[in-house]
Amino acid sequence: MCGIAGWIDWDKDLTQEGPVVEAMGEALSHRGPDAAGTWLSPHAALAHRRLIVVDPEGGAQPMTRQRGDNTYVIIYNGELYNTSELRRDLEARGYTFHGHSDTEALLLAFIEWGTGCLERLNGIFAFAIWSEADQRLFLARDRLGVKPLFFALRGGALLFASELKGLLAHPEVEPAVDAEGLAEVLGLAPARTPGHGVFRGVEEVLPGEVLLF
């Protein structure tokens, strides 16, 4: 189990917002007690908390790879059951691996196949990949919805995290419950209507859903 959190914002310089992003990640420390990392650029800030299972050095996150003039960055929570098959396919296409984590296989799969990489994944996951050249975020969740993922839109900004705690660590997300949230708590708790959160303006990424921002 790991934790991911991020902030995409077109109106602020996020290189100055390290403490906020670190706080979002710290709120998920129980999901990943072994390591923490952040990555900042003017319009994207990503945080990761890691529970180390394999490849302690090679699987560190956020993980970056360069291809041509573009930098790709991934934060990932999950497990791929077909990592070895992905590696073979990617190596046959000329890719070189620096470690043996499924995180690296997933990142290179996205670099090679773009959003079509999802058709090749066998596993459970929630992940975000930022393309610096395109200034675009790719956010995805596995088809069964095993790995949680929540998001909130605030003006020109997208905030996301593995748990509500990560979102609530951001000053723009208040723990305010509206009528819809109250209905979720009283009518369905501990379950929720798919895609609905409890707090105002907070939603859950649906199983198998992809968000491009």
C-alpha positions as CSV (number, residue, x, y, z in Angstrom):
1,M,0.0,0.0,0.0
2,C,1.3,3.5,-0.9
3,G,-0.2,7.0,-1.0
4,I,-0.2,9.5,-3.8
5,A,-1.2,13.2,-3.8
6,G,-0.9,16.0,-6.3
7,W,-1.8,19.6,-7.2
8,I,-2.1,20.9,-10.8
9,D,-2.6,24.7,-11.0
10,W,-2.4,27.1,-14.0
11,D,-2.6,30.2,-11.8
12,K,0.2,29.7,-9.3
13,D,3.9,28.9,-9.3
14,L,3.9,25.6,-7.5
15,T,7.7,25.5,-7.1
16,Q,6.9,27.8,-4.1
17,E,4.3,25.5,-2.6
18,G,6.5,22.7,-1.4
19,P,5.3,22.7,2.2
20,V,1.7,22.3,1.1
21,V,2.4,19.4,-1.1
22,E,4.6,17.8,1.5
23,A,1.7,18.2,4.0
24,M,-0.6,16.4,1.6
25,G,1.9,13.5,1.4
26,E,2.5,13.5,5.1
27,A,-1.3,13.0,5.7
28,L,-0.9,9.7,3.9
29,S,2.1,8.5,5.8
30,H,0.2,5.6,7.3
31,R,-0.1,4.2,3.7
32,G,3.6,4.5,3.0
33,P,5.8,4.6,6.2
34,D,9.1,3.7,4.5
35,A,9.9,6.6,2.2
36,A,8.5,10.0,1.0
37,G,9.2,12.1,-2.0
38,T,7.9,15.2,-3.8
39,W,8.4,16.7,-7.3
40,L,7.7,20.3,-8.1
41,S,7.4,22.3,-11.4
42,P,5.6,25.6,-12.1
43,H,2.2,24.0,-12.7
44,A,2.5,20.5,-11.2
45,A,3.4,19.3,-7.7
46,L,3.4,15.6,-6.8
47,A,3.9,13.7,-3.5
48,H,4.3,10.1,-2.8
49,R,4.4,7.9,0.3
50,R,5.9,4.5,-0.2
51,L,5.6,1.1,1.4
52,I,8.7,-0.7,0.1
53,V,8.0,-4.2,-1.2
54,V,10.5,-4.6,-4.0
55,D,13.5,-2.6,-5.5
56,P,14.1,-0.2,-2.6
57,E,16.5,2.0,-4.7
58,G,15.1,1.5,-8.2
59,G,11.5,2.0,-7.3
60,A,11.8,5.4,-5.5
61,Q,9.0,7.9,-6.3
62,P,8.1,10.3,-7.7
63,M,9.9,8.6,-10.6
64,T,11.1,10.6,-13.7
65,R,12.2,9.6,-17.1
66,Q,13.3,11.7,-20.0
67,R,12.5,11.0,-23.6
68,G,13.6,13.5,-26.2
69,D,12.8,16.9,-24.8
70,N,10.0,15.7,-22.5
71,T,10.1,14.8,-18.9
72,Y,7.6,12.3,-17.6
73,V,6.8,11.9,-13.8
74,I,4.8,9.2,-12.2
75,I,3.4,8.6,-8.7
76,Y,1.8,5.2,-8.3
77,N,0.0,3.0,-5.8
78,G,-0.6,-0.5,-6.9
79,E,0.6,-3.8,-8.2
80,L,1.0,-5.0,-11.7
81,Y,0.8,-8.8,-12.2
82,N,2.2,-8.7,-15.8
83,T,5.4,-6.6,-15.1
84,S,7.7,-9.2,-16.7
85,E,5.6,-9.2,-19.9
86,L,5.6,-5.4,-20.1
87,R,9.4,-5.4,-19.6
88,R,9.9,-7.8,-22.4
89,D,7.7,-5.8,-24.8
90,L,9.4,-2.6,-23.9
91,E,12.9,-3.9,-24.1
92,A,12.1,-5.3,-27.5
93,R,11.2,-1.7,-28.5
94,G,14.5,-0.4,-27.3
95,Y,13.8,0.7,-23.7
96,T,16.3,0.3,-20.9
97,F,15.3,-0.4,-17.4
98,H,17.2,1.1,-14.4
99,G,15.6,-1.2,-11.8
100,H,13.0,-3.9,-11.6
101,S,9.9,-2.2,-10.1
102,D,6.5,-2.3,-11.7
103,T,6.5,1.5,-11.3
104,E,9.2,1.8,-14.0
105,A,7.4,-0.6,-16.3
106,L,4.2,1.4,-16.0
107,L,5.9,4.7,-16.7
108,L,7.7,3.4,-19.7
109,A,4.5,1.8,-20.9
110,F,2.8,5.2,-20.8
111,I,5.7,6.8,-22.7
112,E,5.5,4.2,-25.4
113,W,1.7,3.7,-25.7
114,G,0.2,6.8,-24.1
115,T,-3.3,6.3,-22.7
116,G,-3.5,3.0,-24.6
117,C,-1.1,1.6,-22.0
118,L,-4.2,0.9,-19.8
119,E,-5.3,-1.9,-22.2
120,R,-2.0,-3.7,-21.4
121,L,-2.1,-3.5,-17.6
122,N,-3.1,-6.4,-15.5
123,G,-3.3,-5.3,-11.9
124,I,-4.7,-3.0,-9.3
125,F,-3.7,0.6,-9.3
126,A,-4.2,4.3,-9.0
127,F,-1.6,6.6,-10.6
128,A,-0.8,10.0,-12.0
129,I,1.6,10.8,-14.8
130,W,2.6,14.3,-15.6
131,S,4.0,15.2,-19.0
132,E,6.1,18.4,-18.7
133,A,6.3,19.2,-22.4
134,D,2.6,18.7,-22.9
135,Q,1.7,20.3,-19.5
136,R,-0.8,17.6,-19.0
137,L,-1.8,15.1,-16.2
138,F,-3.0,11.6,-16.8
139,L,-4.9,10.2,-13.8
140,A,-6.2,6.6,-13.8
141,R,-7.7,4.0,-11.5
142,D,-8.0,0.2,-11.9
143,R,-11.2,-1.3,-13.3
144,L,-12.2,-2.9,-10.0
145,G,-11.6,0.2,-8.0
146,V,-9.3,-1.6,-5.5
147,K,-7.0,1.4,-5.1
148,P,-8.8,4.5,-3.9
149,L,-8.5,7.9,-5.5
150,F,-10.3,11.2,-4.8
151,F,-10.1,14.6,-6.4
152,A,-11.4,18.2,-6.1
153,L,-11.5,21.1,-8.6
154,R,-10.8,24.5,-7.2
155,G,-10.9,27.2,-9.9
156,G,-8.1,26.4,-12.3
157,A,-6.6,23.8,-10.0
158,L,-7.0,20.0,-9.7
159,L,-6.2,18.4,-6.3
160,F,-6.1,14.6,-5.9
161,A,-5.1,12.1,-3.3
162,S,-5.4,8.4,-2.3
163,E,-7.5,9.4,0.7
164,L,-9.6,12.3,1.8
165,K,-7.0,13.1,4.4
166,G,-4.6,14.1,1.7
167,L,-7.0,16.5,0.1
168,L,-8.0,18.0,3.5
169,A,-4.3,18.9,4.1
170,H,-4.7,21.5,1.3
171,P,-6.0,24.9,2.4
172,E,-8.5,25.0,-0.5
173,V,-10.3,21.9,0.7
174,E,-12.5,22.4,3.7
175,P,-14.2,19.6,5.7
176,A,-17.6,21.0,4.9
177,V,-20.5,18.6,4.4
178,D,-23.4,19.7,2.3
179,A,-26.8,18.1,1.9
180,E,-25.5,15.5,-0.6
181,G,-22.7,14.6,1.7
182,L,-25.0,14.2,4.6
183,A,-27.2,11.9,2.6
184,E,-24.2,9.8,1.8
185,V,-23.3,9.5,5.5
186,L,-26.8,8.9,6.8
187,G,-28.2,6.8,4.0
188,L,-25.3,4.7,2.8
189,A,-22.4,4.9,5.3
190,P,-20.0,3.2,5.4
191,A,-20.6,2.7,1.6
192,R,-21.0,5.6,-0.8
193,T,-22.7,6.2,-4.1
194,P,-20.0,5.5,-6.8
195,G,-18.1,8.7,-7.6
196,H,-19.5,10.7,-4.7
197,G,-17.5,12.0,-1.8
198,V,-18.7,13.2,1.5
199,F,-17.2,16.7,1.6
200,R,-18.4,19.5,-0.6
201,G,-16.7,19.6,-4.0
202,V,-14.8,16.3,-3.5
203,E,-15.4,13.4,-5.8
204,E,-14.1,9.9,-6.2
205,V,-12.5,8.7,-9.4
206,L,-14.7,5.9,-10.6
207,P,-13.2,2.4,-11.2
208,G,-11.7,2.3,-14.6
209,E,-12.0,6.0,-15.0
210,V,-9.4,8.2,-16.6
211,L,-9.0,12.0,-16.0
212,L,-6.9,14.2,-18.3
213,F,-6.2,17.6,-17.0
